[in-house]
């Protein structure tokens, strides 16, 4: 169900209510003053994907993470890869 904003003209109270599309224009009373509310246009909700959030990240953030990894060896994600030893003496089957 979509959210609709209802605005009270007397006390300027704005409330978002979840309504079906068929009942979106049903009269709503203001909880503060009892006046009838009017449905108002609200901004659309935009959900960003994780990748788009990364793309919008401030480049300073990447430098901060790199600096933190350099200053804290245990935070380096590749530290375990550097500890790996190559397989020697592996048998061919």
C-alpha angles and dihedrals in degrees: 000000000000125000119241127194117227119197125202111217093202103051100014092236113159121201130180113219130185107233137163115250090246091056099038094110097045111128115268125197121219111247091213102049107004095241119139112264127222123222110247133196112262131194118266121256113242120197114198123208119236091252094053089050090054091049091052094049118118112258088228087068092062091051091049091052092047091050091049091050091050091050095044113047093189089060094058107112092207096053092098092049091055090055093058117107122213117253109258125190095017111171123232112226 
